[in-house]
Amino acid sequence: MENELVIVAVEGPSAAGKTTWCRTQLGGQTAAEGFVAEYQPTGREPDGTDLDVQASYWATVNSKRWSQAEELESRTGIALCDSDPLKLHYSWCLAAVGAAPRERFEYELEAVETAFTRLELGLADLTVISIPSPKQLQLQREGDPSRRRRRHFELHAALAEPLAHWYSAVDRVDPGRVLWGFPTLLDLSRCPPPRSDRSDPGLLRAMINELPPLPR
């Protein structure tokens, strides 16, 4: 995997193997050594009673991870991110399966668009995504008892289908930016060059317009 000055988001449902794949690509390095770690819940996250506060919180969290990706990219040439720093797909997927109101997504989209205009967030140059079958996800979950994922595994597994819709929309708007399945070794020479418009709100809106309508 050659250095290309590129930000790569690694995505998939809980238990899809994102962290393991990141470590494999980097010779077993931990997040502290070589990639942007997945967000770890603190127990102090907003509870959703104030959607504006919640949207601002997550925009700030995700902007910090984007900043970490930019710093790692400038230092090493490539930033692998264990889950997409944008993370806007999460509230959209929750709304798609009826697990959260669509208003949550709408508030978060507005906060994200503001972050885009400030160049504090953007779309990754490439997303590598794996969506294993429900049976395979269950096996991988049971094989990793150390993870906190057990509490919310069923919900996260239900988000697999809308997650596929989200990144299919990304791929339609900018073909070649989504790689389906975790390759043994990521070959960036066969991928599109880094984006020149990572933080273009118009690109974000074009992708959102490609998504299926959310239930009301």
N, C-alpha and C positions, 0 to 999 in steps of 0.2 A: 504494500500500500504506500505509494509515493506521496510525498508532501505536495499539496496543490493549492494551499491557502483556501481552504474549503471548510464549511460547517456542515456536518452530517448529523441529522436527527435519526435516532434508532427507536423504532416504535413497535407497538404490539400490545395485546391485552396483558393484564397481570399474569405472570408465570409463563410468558412467551419466550423468555430467555434473553432479554435485552442486555442485562448486566453481564451475563456470562459471555455473550457474543462480543461485547465491547472489550472485555478483558482478553478474549482470544485474539482479537485483532491487534492488541497492543502487547502481546507477549505476556499476558497475565498481570499486567499493571492494575493497581487499584485506581479508583476515581481520583484520589488525592494526587496520584502520580501522572495520569495520562488522559482522563476524560471527564466530562462534566457529569456529575452524579445526578441521579434522580432526586427530586424533591422529597425530603423526609418530613412527614407530619410532625408538628410540635404539640398538638393538642390545644393550640391557641388560635386556630383558624376561625374566621367569621362563620357564624351559624346560619347565615342566609336571611336573618330577619331584616337586614338592611342591604338590599341588593347593590346599592351604590358603593357602600363600604366593602362588600365582598368583592366586587369587580375591581376596585382600586387595589385591594390586598393582592389579588392574584396577578394583576398586571405588574405590580411591583416585584413579586416573587419571580415571575417569569422574565422580567427585564434584567434582574440580577443574574439569572442563569444565562441569558443571552450575552450579557457583558462578560461572563466567565468564558463563554464560547469564543467570543471575539478575542479575548486576551490569550486563550490557549491557541487559537488559530494563528495569531501574530507571532507567538513564541515558537510553535512547533510546525506550523504549516497546515495542520488539520485538527479540527475539534470534533470529536465524537461526543454526542450528547445522549445520555441514557434517558430517553423520552424527549420529545420535541420541546424546546424551550418556549415555543409559542403557546402550546397547551390549550389553545382556545377550543380545540376539538372536544375536550372533556365535557364542558357545559353543553355543547351542541349534542353530543352523544347522550348525555343524561336526559336532555329534553326529548330526544328522538325516541327513547324507550319509556318516556313518561315518569322518569325518576326525579325530575326537577322541572320547574316551570320554564317555558321558553323565554320569559322575561329575564331570567338569570343570564342566558346566553346573550340576549340583546344588550344588557348592561355591560357584560364583559367585552362584547364586540366593540362597543363605543370606547371603552377604556383602552382596548388594544389598538384601535385606530389612532387614538391620541398618542400612544407610545410609538406607533409607526412614524407619525409626523415628527416626533422628537428623535427619531433614529435610535430608540431604546429597545425596539423589538423588530424582528423580521422573520422572513421565511427562510428556512434552511436551504442550502444549495442542493442538497440531496436528502431524501428520506429513505431509509432502509427499513422495511416493515415486514414482520412475520405475524400471520394470524393462524395459529395452529387450530386443528379441529377441537371441539369441546372435550372429546375424550383425551386428546394429547395434552391439552391444558390441565386437565384434572390430574393426569399422571405426573406432569412436571410440578404441579403444586404439591402433590403428596411426596415428591422426591426432594422437596426443599422445606423441611419443617422449621428452619430457622427464620423464615421470612414472616413479616407481619401480615402478608396478603390473605391469610385465612379468613379474617373477619368479613372482608368485602369481596371475596373471590366470586361469588355467584353474580353480584351486580357487575363486576368488571368483565366477567365472561359474557354477560348479556350485551355489553357495549361493543363486542367484536364486529358485529355487522355494520352498525353506524360508523365505526372507525374505518372500515373498508370504504364506505361511501365517502367519507371525508377525504381520504387520500386519493381516491379515484377522481374526485373533483380537482385536487391539486394537479394530478397527472394530466387531466384533460386541458386545463388552462395552460400548463407549461410541460408538454410531454417530455419524458425522459428524466424528470426530477424525482420519480418514485421508483424504487427498486423493490419488487415483491419477493419476499423470502430472504433469509439470511445466507449469503454466500459463504463458502468456506474462507475465502479471502477476498476482501473488497478491492476491486481494481478500478481506481479512480480514472485511469486513462481511458476507460470505456464509458465514462459518464460525462454529462454535459459540463462545460466549464462553470466556475463560480458565477452566481447571479450578479448582475450590475444593479439590480433593483430590489434587493432584499426587503427594504422597508417602504416599498411603494404601496400606499393605501389602495390605489386603483387595482393593483394585482391581487391584493387581499380581497377586495370587494368582488372582483371577477370570479375568484374561487368560491366565495360564499354564494354567489348567484348560481353556481353549478350544483349546489347541494339540493337534495330532495327537500320539499317543504316540511317544516316541523308541524306536529299536531297542535291544534289549538285547544 
